[in-house]
Amino acid sequence: MPTAQRLVIDRRGSTVWEVDSHRGQYAVKLGYPIAATADWPAQPWTALAPAREGAVLHRLGRDDIAYGEWEHGTWNVQPWHKGPDLYGLWEPCRKPDSSIAPDTGVALGCVQALAELHAKGWAHGDVQPAHFIVGPERTHLIDLALARGGHVPEQYDFPFRGCLVHYEAPEIARSVLDTGEAEPTRAADIYALGAALLISATGWRAVEYPDDAPRPVQREAVANGRRRPVKAAGELGRMIDAMLSHAPEDRPTIYEVSKGLG
């Protein structure tokens, strides 16, 4: 019996509410399939994403999650995390002629949140600025529907077909172009975190392509390594540059990133 609710997201395949109740604050997610249109292929897997995320969170030891099915797809309920996301928090850094530098402590909080997931043997698969919630006590890494690293019930599982291209590693982009699918890895998460830190700090994507380019064109640019120079200053900039290395084996591990920023 919610006492208040606020629609947070209503987009293709997903609806999310922030809900208050006598038990506390929760995020409520509904997934439903996307029908094909003239410029968008059908995506039935979006109906399964909330339940898949719920199953992943259970595998990670979270017992404060509920998930199940509804007539058009699946749902989950999980605790709401208070705070801005990384991109919103660093908005003052991106203003023209700003003298505000990105807070290395905030970057380190994002690194530590990802490190906790990697330590449990999982890759996130969808690292982006909106998925780091910088709370008053710690940073939370959310939206684990695409994560890989352990068993997921077959009825809720689906292949990984890439994520938001701004944050796809070159090897992920190439695999999606060649086969339509890819395998999330911790090395690809490192690249995505570097791209997320870069765009949040500077407003610039890691790879240059037209804003309105179709996804295959974007992925081709990423796969071919058409990177922009990293213009973030100091140790943060140097670490981002290493994280965005084209070859996975040339990227630092999450622990090396933490040591470099810490």
N, C-alpha and C positions, 0 to 999 in steps of 0.2 A: 504494500500500500504506500506508494510514493507520496511524499508531502510536497515535493516540487520537482519539476523536470525542465530541462533546457535542451533543445535540439542543437547539437554541435556540428554534425556533418550529415548531409543528405546528398550523396553523389552516386554515380553509377555503381550499383552492386553493394552499397553499404550505407547504413544509417546508424548514427551514434547519438545517444543522449547522455547528458549528465543528470543523474537522478539523486535526489535527497530522500532519505527515509529515516525511520526511527533507528535503523541499524547503522546509518552513516551515509557517506557519499559513494556512488557507484557510476561506472561507465557501463552502459547497456548498448550492445551492438547487435544489429540484425544484418544478415547477408541474404542476398537474393540474386538470381542469375541475370546476366545482361543479355538481352536479345540483340541479334545482329542488326546493324543499320548500314546505310550506304558507305559510311566512312569508318565503321567500327565493327570488328568481328565479334561474333557471339562469345561470351565468356561465362559459361555455366559454373566454373569453379568458384566464382565470387560468392555463390550461395553457401559454399562449404567453409569459407575462411573463418568466420567466428568460432565454429565448433573446432576447427583445426587449431586455432590459437588457444582455445580452452584446453584442448588435449596436450598441447606443448607445455602450457603453464603447469598443468598437473604433473607432467613428466619432470618438470624442473622443481617440483616439491611444493608448489603453491596449493594450499588447501582452502583458499578464500575465493575460489573461482567456481562458477556454475556455467554449464553450457548444455545445449540440446537442439532440438529441431522444431521448426514451425512450418506452416503449410507451404511457404515459398522458399525455404532454405534452412539456415541454422542461426543460432544466437549464442551470445555469452554475456555474463555479468561478472564484472571484476571491480576491485576498489578504484576509486577515482584518485588520481595523483594531482595535487595542487601545484601550480607554478607555471611560468611561461616556457615555451619551447626554446631551443637554442637560437633559432633564427630570429624570433621575436625579442629575445633578451639582448642580442647583439645589434639590434637595429641602430642604436646611437653610433656605433662604430662605422656604419655604412654611409652616414650622411656626408655630403660634400664638405671637404675641408675639416672633417671631424678630428679633434685631438684626443678622442677617447680610443684607447687601444683595447683589443679583445682581451678579456680576463683569462690568463693562463689557468687559473684555478677552476674556472668554469669548463675549459677544455679538458682539464684533467678529470673532472667529475664525469664527463661523457666517456672518456677513455676507461675509467674505472667501472662504469656501468656495463660497457661492452666486455671488459675483461672478465667480469663475473660470469657472463654467458659463455665466453670462450673457455673458461676454466672448467665448465661443466660438460665440455665436449660439443657444444652447439655453435652453429653459425647463424646469424640473424637473417641474412638474405635481403633485408629491406632497410638498411641503415640510411637515414636521412635526417635533416635538422628537426623536422616536426616530431620525430620519434624520441627525442631526448627532452624530457620534462625536468626542468631545473627546479627542484623543490627547496624548501627552507632547510632541510637537513641532508638531503642527498639528491642525486640525479637518477631518474628512472628511465629505463629503455623500454619503450612500449611497442605494441603492434608486432607480435611474434607469429603472425599467421603463416609466414613463408619460411620460418626457421627450420633448419635441418640438423639432426644430430642424434635422434633417438626414435623409438617406435611411435607411430601415430596410427590410430585406428583406420583401417583401410577405407571405411565408408566416408571418412572425412578427408582423406589424403588426395592430393592432386600434384601434377608435375610443376616444377618451378619454371616459369616462362619469362623470367627477368623482372625488373622492378622499374622505378622511375629512372630514366636513362641518364639523367644528370649525375647519378651516383653509382652507375654500373661500372664495374671494373672492365678493362679491355677484354679479358678472357671470357667474361660473362656475356658481354655484348657480341663477341664473335661466335660463341656457342649458340646463342639465341638466333643470330642471323643464319647460321649454317644448319641448325637442326630444329629450331623452334623451342628448345629447352636448354637448361643449364643446371649446374649443381652448385648451390651456394657453398662458399668456403670462408674460413676465417681470414685468409689473405684478401679475398674480395671485400670482406667487411672492413678491413684496414683501409683499402682504397676508398670505399664509400665514406668512411669516417673522415678521411682527409678531404674529400670533396665537400662533405657537409660543413666541416670547419672553415674551409676556404670560402664558400658562398655565403656563410653566415657572417664571416668577418669582413669580406670585401664586396659582396654582392655579385661576384663573378663566378660563372661556372668553371669547372676545371678544364673542360674541352670546348672549343669554339665550333659552333654550328648555328645556322639561322634559327631564330626563336620559333618560327612557324614550320620548321622542317619536319617531315614525316618521321616516325620513329625509326624505320630502317635507315634513313639518312643520318639521324642522330647516332644510331648504333655503329654505323660504318665509320663515322668520325672518331668515336670512342675507341673502337677496335683498332683503328689505324694510328692511334696515339697522337691526335692533333691537339696537344695540350697547350694551354696558355701558361705563361710564366707565373709562378706563385709570387704574389706581391704582398703577402702578409709578412710583417717584420719579425725580426728576432728569432728566438728558438722555436716559436710556434710556426713561423714561416718555413724554417729549415726542416722541421719535422713533417709538416704537411707535404713539402716537396718530396721527401723520401717515401711517404705513404702513398703518393700518387705515381710511384714508379710503374712503368708499363709492365714489366715482368713480375709475377707474383713473388718469385724467390728474392727479388731485390727489395721488397718492402720490409720494414721492421715488423716484428711481432707486436702484439698489443702490450706486452710487458716492456719491450724496448721503447715503445712510444711513451708509456707511463714513466719510465725512468728518465727519458729525455725531457719531459715536461715537468717532472716532479722535482 
